[in-house]
Every structure is written in structure tokens, then in C-alpha cells.
Amino acid sequence: MNRNDGFSLVTALHLDYISCLLTIASTVLVGRRMWQGWVVAGLNSMVICVIGLRTGQWGLVPANVFCLAIYAYNLRSWRTPAEPGTQPAAAEMTVHPGGSSSARRG
């Protein structure tokens, strides 16, 4: 393979492995309701765009630019303070011994 085609950069930096780790990290962080997960997901989308550009997989670029827009929207939504007196979107569920459950707000 010709070293000037860009593929060697992707291979040398192991961007596929980096993307894999970023995907797992962002999924765990978002699953824990941490806004930092959206930042990690955005970094991952940028890595995937580089992979797409360097390997000629052009379909990866617009898809991940779209994802970046969604991540930015979600990040802004999660970081915006809630108005006083409003309830959070999701209630915490508490499971009591014996199997009964109750919802707790706030």
C-alpha cells in the first residue's frame, strides 16, 4: 500500500481501536447520565470522520457530522439548568425488599 494514500496514518495511530474505546466510554458515561459522555461521543465522531476521509469511506463523514449536531444539542440540553419548580424528566425508581417499588421525584 502506498504510504501517501492516508491509510498508513489511520493504521499507525490505530484510530479504529481509539474509536472503539471512545464508543464504550461515551456509552457508559451517557448511561450514567453524565454530560461528559456527549463530549466523548463527539470526539469519537471526529475520529470516525478522520477514518472516513483517510480511507475513502465517504459515507462516514456526513453521518458523523449529523451525529455531532445531535451531540451538541444533547450537551446543551443536559447542561442547561432546569427552571425552578419543574420536575426532572425521569423519576428515580426505588425497589424495596419484597419486590414492591416506588417512584421518587427530585
C-alpha positions in Angstrom: 0.0 0.0 0.0 1.3 3.5 -0.9 2.2 5.5 2.2 0.8 8.7 0.7 -2.7 7.5 0.5 -3.5 8.3 4.1 -4.3 4.7 5.1 -1.0 4.4 6.9 -1.9 7.3 9.2 -5.1 5.5 10.3 -3.2 2.2 10.7 -0.3 3.8 12.5 -2.5 5.6 15.0 -4.9 2.7 15.4 -7.8 5.0 15.1 -10.1 2.0 14.9 -9.1 1.0 18.5 -9.3 4.5 19.7 -12.8 4.8 18.3 -13.8 1.5 20.0 -12.6 2.8 23.4 -14.3 6.1 22.9 -17.6 4.4 21.9 -17.5 2.3 25.1 -16.6 5.2 27.3 -19.3 7.5 25.9 -21.9 4.8 26.2 -21.0 4.2 29.9 -20.9 7.9 30.7 -24.3 8.7 29.0 -25.8 5.6 30.6 -24.7 7.1 34.0 -26.4 10.4 32.9 -23.1 12.3 32.8 -23.0 15.1 30.3 -19.3 14.4 29.6 -20.4 11.3 27.7 -21.7 13.6 24.9 -18.3 15.2 24.7 -16.6 11.8 24.4 -19.1 10.8 21.8 -18.3 14.0 19.8 -14.6 13.2 19.9 -15.4 9.7 18.7 -17.4 11.1 15.7 -14.4 13.3 14.8 -12.1 10.2 14.9 -14.6 8.4 12.6 -14.6 11.3 10.2 -10.8 11.2 10.0 -11.0 7.4 9.4 -13.6 8.0 6.6 -11.6 10.8 5.0 -8.3 8.8 5.1 -9.8 5.6 3.8 -12.2 6.9 1.3 -15.3 5.8 3.2 -17.2 8.9 2.4 -20.5 7.8 3.9 -18.9 8.0 7.4 -18.4 11.8 7.1 -21.9 13.2 6.7 -23.4 10.6 9.1 -20.9 11.6 11.9 -21.3 15.3 11.2 -25.0 14.8 11.8 -24.2 12.9 15.0 -22.0 15.8 16.1 -25.0 18.2 15.7 -27.1 15.8 17.8 -24.4 15.5 20.5 -24.1 19.3 20.6 -27.9 19.7 21.1 -28.0 17.0 23.8 -25.0 18.5 25.5 -26.7 21.9 25.6 -29.9 20.4 26.8 -28.2 18.4 29.6 -26.1 21.4 30.7 -29.0 24.0 30.7 -30.2 24.4 34.3 -33.8 23.4 34.9 -36.3 26.1 35.7 -37.2 26.4 39.3 -40.3 24.3 40.2 -40.0 21.9 37.3 -39.7 18.1 37.8 -36.9 16.2 36.2 -37.8 14.2 33.1 -37.2 10.8 34.7 -38.1 9.7 38.2 -35.7 7.5 40.2 -37.2 4.1 40.9 -36.6 2.5 44.3 -37.1 -1.2 44.7 -37.9 -2.3 48.2 -37.1 -5.7 49.7 -40.1 -7.9 48.9 -40.4 -6.7 45.3 -42.5 -3.5 45.7 -41.3 -0.3 44.1 -41.9 3.4 44.4 -41.0 6.4 42.3 -39.2 9.2 43.9 -39.1 12.7 42.3 -36.5 15.3 42.5 
